[in-house]
Amino acid sequence: MRQGLTSTPHPIAIALAIAALIVGLVGAWYWLRSARVPLALPESEAYDPNVIEPVELELKVLTWHVEQFRANQSTWEAQVRASGEIGRLNAIAAVLTALALVLSTVSAVIAAL
């Protein structure tokens, strides 16, 4: 009866596997952070009851359009800022994930030798 092959794990392979686990978890934390970036909308101006509204209908409509444009512009700028932060966090997470993959692969190759 033949006994199975036994070998002790290589310490470098174990260290690389642990490093890959840690780097992979940090990368996952960055992915999670990127999914939770808040949309920081600017505070809207308080309604002033003393503001004199235009009497003419065309001017009322124009005033409404201008205010709507300002609100849309603020929302757009907040979305662009949030997208930039999401992109930055995703780039960090992607690099960390690739590093975890390399560390894990090197660990497996060393363990197989």
VORO-490836 format. One record per residue: residue number from 0; x, y, z of N, C-alpha, C in turn. Coordinates in pm, whole numbers. Each point is the difference from the previous one (the first is absolute). Layout:
! residues N
[r NUM; [X; Y; Z]; [X; Y; Z]; [X; Y; Z]],
...
//
This chain:
! residues 113
[r 0; [83; -117; 0]; [-83; 117; 0]; [88; 124; 0]],
[r 1; [-33; 91; -90]; [80; 120; -16]; [-55; 113; 85]],
[r 2; [88; 66; 69]; [-45; 113; 80]; [-10; 124; -89]],
[r 3; [-93; 91; 36]; [-16; 124; -76]; [118; 93; 21]],
[r 4; [21; 83; -97]; [109; 96; 10]; [-37; 107; 102]],
[r 5; [91; 28; 84]; [-22; 107; 97]; [109; 103; -16]],
[r 6; [-35; 120; 11]; [99; 107; -6]; [-44; 112; 92]],
[r 7; [97; 69; 50]; [-34; 114; 85]; [-13; 122; -89]],
[r 8; [-97; 85; 27]; [-17; 119; -83]; [121; 92; 10]],
[r 9; [35; 56; -110]; [114; 93; -5]; [-40; 129; 70]],
[r 10; [84; 49; 92]; [-36; 122; 75]; [-22; 122; -88]],
[r 11; [77; 10; -109]; [-19; 115; -91]; [-135; -9; -68]],
[r 12; [-41; -121; -39]; [-131; -18; -64]; [-112; 38; 97]],
[r 13; [15; -37; 126]; [-102; 35; 100]; [-5; 152; 18]],
[r 14; [117; 63; 11]; [6; 145; 18]; [-62; 73; -119]],
[r 15; [28; -48; -122]; [-58; 63; -119]; [-151; -20; -5]],
[r 16; [-47; -117; 41]; [-144; -25; 1]; [-71; 91; 100]],
[r 17; [61; 18; 115]; [-59; 91; 100]; [2; 144; -51]],
[r 18; [111; 40; -62]; [8; 135; -58]; [-106; 19; -108]],
[r 19; [-20; -103; -83]; [-103; 8; -105]; [-138; 16; 60]],
[r 20; [-26; -72; 108]; [-129; 12; 67]; [-22; 141; 53]],
[r 21; [101; 54; 65]; [-12; 135; 58]; [-18; 104; -110]],
[r 22; [83; -7; -104]; [-11; 97; -110]; [-135; -14; -70]],
[r 23; [-47; -123; -18]; [-131; -22; -62]; [-113; 58; 83]],
[r 24; [8; -16; 132]; [-104; 58; 86]; [3; 152; 0]],
[r 25; [119; 58; -4]; [10; 147; -9]; [-58; 47; -134]],
[r 26; [29; -73; -107]; [-58; 33; -130]; [-151; -7; 2]],
[r 27; [-54; -102; 65]; [-147; -13; 11]; [-58; 115; 80]],
[r 28; [73; 46; 101]; [-46; 115; 80]; [-7; 126; -87]],
[r 29; [98; 17; -90]; [-4; 115; -92]; [-117; -12; -98]],
[r 30; [-30; -121; -48]; [-116; -19; -88]; [-127; 41; 74]],
[r 31; [-9; -43; 126]; [-118; 33; 80]; [-11; 151; 21]],
[r 32; [112; 64; 31]; [-1; 147; 18]; [-44; 71; -128]],
[r 33; [45; -51; -116]; [-36; 65; -126]; [-150; -14; -28]],
[r 34; [-61; -106; 51]; [-143; -19; -21]; [-84; 87; 93]],
[r 35; [64; 57; 100]; [-74; 79; 99]; [37; 147; 0]],
[r 36; [53; 50; -110]; [34; 143; -9]; [-130; 79; -4]],
[r 37; [-17; 94; 93]; [-125; 76; 2]; [-2; 108; -108]],
[r 38; [-117; 37; -40]; [-19; 110; -95]; [-21; 126; 83]],
[r 39; [104; 82; 8]; [-3; 119; 86]; [-61; 117; -78]],
[r 40; [-130; 11; 9]; [-69; 110; -67]; [16; 127; 82]],
[r 41; [17; 115; -66]; [10; 125; 75]; [-133; 35; 63]],
[r 42; [8; 71; 109]; [-123; 40; 68]; [-73; 102; -86]],
[r 43; [-131; -15; -9]; [-79; 94; -78]; [-22; 127; 82]],
[r 44; [-20; 106; -72]; [-24; 127; 68]; [-137; -1; 65]],
[r 45; [-7; 62; 115]; [-128; 8; 71]; [-94; 93; -76]],
[r 46; [-126; -34; 6]; [-99; 83; -68]; [-13; 133; 74]],
[r 47; [9; 106; -76]; [-14; 134; 57]; [-139; 52; -36]],
[r 48; [-89; 15; 97]; [-136; 46; -31]; [-6; 145; -46]],
[r 49; [109; 73; 16]; [1; 141; -40]; [50; 21; -143]],
[r 50; [33; -107; -67]; [46; 13; -138]; [-117; 45; -87]],
[r 51; [28; 96; -82]; [-104; 51; -90]; [2; -83; -127]],
[r 52; [-112; -64; -28]; [-9; -82; -121]; [-37; 90; -117]],
[r 53; [48; -37; -118]; [-37; 78; -119]; [-152; -7; -23]],
[r 54; [-53; 109; -50]; [-143; 7; -27]; [-32; -64; -135]],
[r 55; [87; 21; -96]; [-25; -52; -135]; [24; -151; -3]],
[r 56; [-88; -68; -71]; [5; -146; -6]; [132; -49; -61]],
[r 57; [47; 67; -107]; [125; -45; -64]; [117; 9; 97]],
[r 58; [3; 105; 81]; [109; 15; 96]; [-10; -102; 113]],
[r 59; [-123; -36; 40]; [-17; -104; 101]; [54; -133; -51]],
[r 60; [-35; -30; -126]; [45; -125; -61]; [152; 0; -14]],
[r 61; [55; 113; -44]; [145; 10; -15]; [70; -15; 135]],
[r 62; [-52; 62; 104]; [57; -12; 134]; [-4; -145; 46]],
[r 63; [-112; -68; -25]; [-11; -140; 38]; [104; -85; -73]],
[r 64; [18; 26; -131]; [97; -75; -80]; [143; 22; 51]],
[r 65; [31; 123; 36]; [134; 30; 51]; [24; -73; 132]],
[r 66; [-97; 3; 89]; [14; -70; 128]; [11; -151; -21]],
[r 67; [-77; -53; -94]; [8; -143; -29]; [136; -36; -58]],
[r 68; [51; 86; -87]; [133; -23; -57]; [107; -1; 109]],
[r 69; [-8; 93; 94]; [98; 6; 109]; [-7; -127; 86]],
[r 70; [-120; -47; 28]; [-15; -122; 79]; [56; -120; -75]],
[r 71; [-28; -8; -130]; [52; -110; -81]; [152; 4; -8]],
[r 72; [55; 120; -14]; [146; 16; -7]; [65; -45; 130]],
[r 73; [-58; 35; 113]; [55; -41; 129]; [-3; -152; 15]],
[r 74; [-110; -61; -43]; [-11; -146; 8]; [103; -65; -92]],
[r 75; [17; 54; -118]; [97; -53; -95]; [142; 8; 57]],
[r 76; [34; 113; 59]; [133; 16; 57]; [22; -97; 116]],
[r 77; [-101; -23; 82]; [11; -97; 110]; [20; -141; -54]],
[r 78; [-69; -34; -109]; [15; -133; -60]; [140; -18; -59]],
[r 79; [54; 105; -60]; [135; -8; -56]; [103; -19; 112]],
[r 80; [-16; 74; 110]; [92; -16; 114]; [-9; -142; 58]],
[r 81; [-121; -51; 16]; [-18; -135; 54]; [59; -104; -96]],
[r 82; [-19; 18; -129]; [56; -94; -98]; [152; -1; 4]],
[r 83; [60; 116; 20]; [146; 7; 11]; [50; -77; 121]],
[r 84; [-68; 14; 112]; [39; -73; 122]; [-22; -150; -18]],
[r 85; [-110; -39; -62]; [-26; -142; -27]; [109; -58; -89]],
[r 86; [38; 74; -103]; [106; -46; -90]; [133; -15; 70]],
[r 87; [33; 94; 88]; [124; -7; 75]; [3; -123; 91]],
[r 88; [-109; -24; 72]; [-7; -116; 89]; [2; -131; -79]],
[r 89; [-68; -3; -113]; [0; -122; -84]; [140; -29; -54]],
[r 90; [75; 104; -36]; [136; -21; -51]; [89; -59; 108]],
[r 91; [-12; 49; 123]; [79; -55; 111]; [-40; -146; 23]],
[r 92; [-131; -27; 1]; [-48; -137; 22]; [48; -94; -110]],
[r 93; [3; 46; -123]; [45; -85; -111]; [148; -35; 14]],
[r 94; [81; 97; 38]; [143; -26; 20]; [21; -99; 115]],
[r 95; [-73; 20; 109]; [14; -91; 114]; [-47; -141; -35]],
[r 96; [-105; -11; -78]; [-49; -132; -41]; [102; -70; -89]],
[r 97; [61; 74; -91]; [104; -58; -86]; [120; -44; 83]],
[r 98; [37; 82; 99]; [112; -37; 86]; [-32; -126; 81]],
[r 99; [-122; -11; 49]; [-41; -120; 74]; [6; -123; -90]],
[r 100; [-40; 15; -125]; [7; -111; -95]; [143; -44; -23]],
[r 101; [91; 96; -18]; [141; -34; -22]; [58; -69; 123]],
[r 102; [-27; 55; 118]; [51; -61; 123]; [-53; -143; 18]],
[r 103; [-126; -19; -28]; [-61; -133; 12]; [61; -98; -99]],
[r 104; [23; 46; -122]; [59; -88; -102]; [142; -38; 36]],
[r 105; [79; 97; 44]; [138; -29; 39]; [1; -97; 118]],
[r 106; [-91; 19; 93]; [-11; -91; 115]; [-29; -143; -48]],
[r 107; [-93; -14; -92]; [-34; -133; -52]; [116; -63; -76]],
[r 108; [74; 79; -76]; [115; -54; -74]; [109; -46; 97]],
[r 109; [29; 82; 100]; [102; -39; 98]; [-43; -125; 77]],
[r 110; [-126; -8; 35]; [-50; -117; 73]; [6; -127; -86]],
[r 111; [-11; 15; -131]; [3; -116; -89]; [141; -52; -24]],
[r 112; [100; 83; 26]; [139; -42; -25]; [50; -97; 101]],
//
